[in-house]
Amino acid sequence: MRYTRTLPGDMYFASTAVMITEIVKVFSSMVVLLGEKQSVAEWLKFLYSITIGHPLDMVKMLVPACIYTVQNNLLYVAVSNLDAATYQVSYQLKILMTALFSVAMLKKSIGKVQWLSLFMLFVGVSVVQLQPVDGPVAQSPEETLPTQNPLSQTQNRLLGLCAVVASSMCSGFAGVYFEKTLKGTHTPLWARNFQLATFGVIIGTVGMYINDGDKIKEKGILFGYHKLVWAIIAMQAFGGLLVGVVVKYADNILKGFAAAVAIVISCVMSVYLFSFKLSVPFVSGAGLVMLATYLYGMAKTPVYGDQQSVVNGISKRKPE
């Protein structure tokens, strides 16, 4: 994402990328649901059941769809104003936000080790933000080309940090709300993903025309698109759907390990693509964040109610 926002030439509209990502999620969820049914007729009947057949059940996904749309737009703001490595580390604040919302909304109890790890996470992110900034952001390898993207010249670090914090809050609230909804009904996970993405397309389209309506009318929805932008859309869409797979097949320890690996990969790629310099504050803060993520995952969190059967989509009951 960071690389596509610093390339020279025409800049694509982030709002259109968010909307198209939701379209990909809709079709991906439909394909998965089709694979779970024995016939196309049964598949169509099920899609009708989870949409028009039970509109009140589907409306439950309107709230997280709105929040996720805002979050995804904020992520583009954040990654346009922070280097990729700092963004990746700072975005782990979503773990802290998710924990706080879990306590408030799901009445979950958090152990001493988890509270300690959340404190370490906050300190680690704060330390990362103290790293020195040497003038304008580093250029992409194509910087010798004559036409430069304005975003590659300047960045507002404070704006980027605010966008990360806000998107982390959105992620935490929407994730806990989604979990609470999964527990409260017997609608399978992929059906919920389909409902969520459907609302995401609608809300994303509205947001797209509110934010960039005039520019889109003048230049078109796909203005500035190239292969890398389509790759970002694919990774955003399937990465979002992978969250459900992680919930179903993995555990918090593996999630923490994956987050730590993501931070390392972001650092390595930032050094290669943007000549990112690893400072002592960054390395110290990133190390604290990775350790905190691992410790948080190691602490066992109790499973409440019918959470596991709901997440696995075992129940055969109709949506409520």
HELIX and SHEET records of a PDB file:
HELIX    1   1 ALA A   14  GLU A   36  1                                  23    
HELIX    2   2 VAL A   40  SER A   49  1                                  10    
HELIX    3   3 PRO A   55  VAL A   59  1                                   5    
HELIX    4   4 LEU A   62  ASN A   81  1                                  20    
HELIX    5   5 ALA A   84  SER A   90  1                                   7    
HELIX    6   6 LEU A   93  MET A  105  1                                  13    
HELIX    7   7 LYS A  112  VAL A  128  1                                  17    
HELIX    8   8 PRO A  150  SER A  152  5                                   3    
HELIX    9   9 ARG A  157  GLY A  184  1                                  28    
HELIX   10  10 LEU A  189  LYS A  219  1                                  31    
HELIX   11  11 LYS A  227  TYR A  249  1                                  23    
HELIX   12  12 ASN A  252  PHE A  274  1                                  23    
HELIX   13  13 VAL A  280  MET A  298  1                                  19    
HELIX   14  14 GLN A  307  VAL A  311  1                                   5    
END                                                                             
